[in-house]
Amino acid sequence: MPPLIRAAARFEISYRPFNDGDLPLIERLYASTREAEVAQTGWPEDVQRRFLAQQFEAQHRHYGTHYYDMEWLIIERAGQPIGRLYLFEDEHEFQIVDVTIAPEARGEGIGAAILEDVFDLARPTGKRVSIHVEKNNPARRLYRRMGFVMVEDQGVYDLMAWSPAEPS
């Protein structure tokens, strides 16, 4: 069920299944999304690294327990890993469980292109696409621009969703 690569093709994007050899990559990706927040604690650097590693392990274990049958995809650009896309489909929706682009590839339009391709996957089914987004996540601007709306305030997270247009 990986999204067809149409919009992301202009960035030489491809997907491949995650394997255990990708753990260091996805741990770095996770840390890249939380480093600034954790740095504000004032903790020594080694404590920050251990905390991020612990949080990554908890997240990875949670995903494996609750979304064991999702698509665990590594995003590659010209054959080099630059991100992860975890996509879960049920009878009602496609849920983007996680999408993370490496810092050096952010801001180039890759995330928007990947979302367009996920929308193309969902559109023929009539299913919505949802994602849980932390309130302080800068990617919220992208999600809103792409047509996601807030569906539910869940405390630290907001559930946001995109729905295909109704046929006329």
Residue pairs with C-beta under 8 A, 6 or more apart in sequence:
1 71
1 87
1 89
1 121
2 15
2 71
2 73
2 85
2 87
3 15
3 85
3 87
3 114
3 117
3 118
3 120
3 121
4 117
4 120
4 121
5 13
5 14
5 15
5 117
6 116
6 117
6 120
7 112
7 113
7 114
7 116
7 117
7 120
8 110
8 113
8 114
8 116
8 117
10 113
11 77
11 108
11 109
11 110
11 113
12 77
12 78
13 75
13 76
13 77
13 110
13 113
13 114
14 75
14 76
14 79
15 73
15 74
15 75
15 76
15 85
16 73
16 74
16 76
17 71
17 72
17 73
17 74
18 26
18 72
18 73
18 74
18 84
22 74
22 81
22 84
23 60
25 74
25 81
25 84
26 56
26 60
26 74
26 84
26 100
27 53
27 56
28 102
29 83
29 84
29 100
29 102
30 52
30 55
30 56
30 59
30 100
31 49
31 52
31 53
31 56
32 100
32 102
32 103
33 100
34 52
34 55
35 48
35 52
37 136
38 48
38 51
38 52
39 48
41 48
43 51
63 70
63 72
63 86
63 97
63 98
67 86
67 88
67 97
69 88
70 86
70 87
70 88
70 89
70 97
71 85
71 86
71 87
71 88
72 84
72 86
73 84
73 85
73 86
73 87
74 81
74 83
74 84
75 81
75 82
75 83
75 84
75 85
75 101
75 110
75 114
76 82
77 105
77 110
82 101
82 102
82 104
82 105
82 110
83 99
83 100
83 101
83 102
83 105
83 110
84 98
84 99
84 100
85 96
85 98
85 99
85 114
86 96
86 97
86 98
86 99
87 94
87 95
87 96
87 97
87 118
88 94
88 95
88 97
89 95
89 127
92 127
92 128
93 122
93 127
93 128
93 129
93 130
93 161
94 118
94 121
94 122
94 127
94 128
94 129
94 130
95 129
95 130
95 131
96 118
96 129
96 130
96 131
99 111
99 114
99 115
99 131
101 110
101 111
111 139
111 142
112 142
112 145
112 146
115 129
115 142
115 143
115 146
115 162
116 146
118 129
119 129
119 146
119 162
119 164
122 128
122 129
122 162
122 164
123 164
126 164
127 164
128 161
128 162
128 163
128 164
129 148
129 161
129 162
129 163
130 151
130 159
130 160
130 161
130 162
131 143
131 148
131 159
131 160
131 161
132 154
132 157
132 158
132 159
132 160
133 139
133 140
133 143
133 157
133 158
133 160
134 156
134 157
135 156
135 157
135 158
140 158
140 160
143 160
146 162
147 162
148 160
148 161
148 162
149 160
149 161
149 162
150 158
150 159
150 160
151 158
151 159
151 160
151 161
152 158
152 159
